[in-house]
Amino acid sequence: MAEARTLMVVGGGKMGEALVAGLIRTGWTTPDAIVVVEQESQRRAELASRHDGLRVAGTVAEASTGAPTQGAVIAVKPADVKEVCEALARSGARCVLSIAAGVTIDSLQRWLAPDAEPVPAAAVVRAMPNTPALVGAGAAAISPGRAAGSDDVAWARGILEAVGTVVELPEASLDAVTGLSGSGPAYVFLLAEALIDAGVLVGLTRPVARDLVVQTLLGSARLLAETGEEPSTLRAAVTSPGGTTAAGLSALEAAGVRNAVMEAVTAATERSREMGRPI
Ligand SMILES: NC(=O)c1ccc[n+]([C@@H]2O[C@H](COP(=O)([O-])OP(=O)(O)OC[C@H]3O[C@@H](n4cnc5c(N)ncnc54)[C@H](OP(=O)(O)O)[C@@H]3O)[C@@H](O)[C@H]2O)c1
């Protein structure tokens, strides 16, 4: 039998756990081949109890003793990434996937460069996932660093594909990805809130409005994904002349919804650019 692929996941928070759960669920590897480094002891206990056989450790050094891992995922908050990279460099990490928002490939490579020459720095792939990864329906973009070869990119892609879809883009596009699909779930949740309130306004109870709205969003997304049709085609198909949907759409256009969405994505993209600039 082929040996299981080994992985270190540093940061056992929401995204770290989503990745671990996806990798186990899809059979990317077995739980005992993953070690999660999490500094909080209560969280370590939770992770170990929720994922049978999963290895947990308090530090990168502790996780690196014994069998070396083939690669590491950085899933800590951006402010903690430098310290984690330095620990990974000391542990001899060869391939690193970072999902930390706003931390550039350049910074990752610098922090991962080992003090002791001539050992080469780790191959780095930077990614921007989103929270639907928690239910295996994420949308992520990946950007490889200079030292990352095609095997490293395939490795990083495989990890994120365990929890959703993946596109490969140059790093310069990651701010736009952050503004679109990174922040995108929040836009959809805002729309969901507004629709539920509107359902109540026209006389439905809140639980009924919620059920109808959730299924409408889910069903519409599935129609888009499964038919491959353009949104404009699907919208035209439900808009009969002089009908109810035409009246509703006219009110949305009059309120400038289309332009508001463009401004939202532009503002989020610009904010991501600002946050990524060195202080
Ligand atoms: N959630 C999202 O929507 C999303 C989307 C795209 C990208 N991301 C990125 O994903 C990363 C993780 O986000 P998250 O929402 O999963 O955050 P989170 O829930 O706060 O998880 C981070 C975890 O890492 C732990 N940690 C911090 N420093 C550590 C260290 N040196 N060694 C080991 N563990 C350490 C934290 O412990 P403490 O709580 O004790 O600090 C925490 O449990 C972030 O960089 C974020 O930018 C998140």
The ligand as a Gaussian input file, in Angstrom:
#p B3LYP/6-31G(d) Opt

LIG

0 1
 N      -11.881000      32.836000       7.978000
 C      -11.867000      33.325000       6.734000
 O      -12.861000      33.724000       6.147000
 C      -10.595000      33.390000       5.951000
 C      -10.648000      33.549000       4.555000
 C       -9.442000      33.608000       3.854000
 C       -8.237000      33.538000       4.545000
 N       -8.245000      33.405000       5.897000
 C       -6.974000      33.369000       6.588000
 O       -6.855000      32.158000       7.269000
 C       -6.060000      32.348000       8.427000
 C       -6.747000      31.662000       9.590000
 O       -8.043000      32.269000       9.783000
 P       -9.074000      31.646000      10.802000
 O      -10.364000      32.362000      10.578000
 O       -9.028000      30.149000      10.756000
 O       -8.399000      32.156000      12.181000
 P       -8.563000      31.579000      13.653000
 O       -9.865000      30.845000      13.797000
 O       -8.219000      32.681000      14.602000
 O       -7.415000      30.466000      13.710000
 C       -6.038000      30.707000      13.899000
 C       -5.544000      29.721000      14.965000
 O       -4.113000      29.658000      14.964000
 C       -3.658000      29.690000      16.325000
 N       -2.270000      30.201000      16.377000
 C       -1.835000      31.478000      16.371000
 N       -0.477000      31.522000      16.415000
 C       -0.039000      30.257000      16.433000
 C        1.238000      29.658000      16.477000
 N        2.362000      30.380000      16.512000
 N        1.329000      28.305000      16.466000
 C        0.201000      27.569000      16.457000
 N       -1.052000      28.069000      16.433000
 C       -1.176000      29.393000      16.420000
 C       -4.645000      30.608000      16.995000
 O       -4.584000      30.472000      18.397000
 P       -4.979000      31.747000      19.322000
 O       -6.465000      31.942000      19.154000
 O       -4.562000      31.324000      20.691000
 O       -4.199000      32.934000      18.801000
 C       -5.970000      30.133000      16.384000
 O       -6.486000      29.000000      17.061000
 C       -5.900000      33.867000       8.615000
 O       -4.586000      34.262000       8.272000
 C       -6.886000      34.464000       7.657000
 O       -6.367000      35.655000       7.072000
 C       -9.397000      33.302000       6.617000

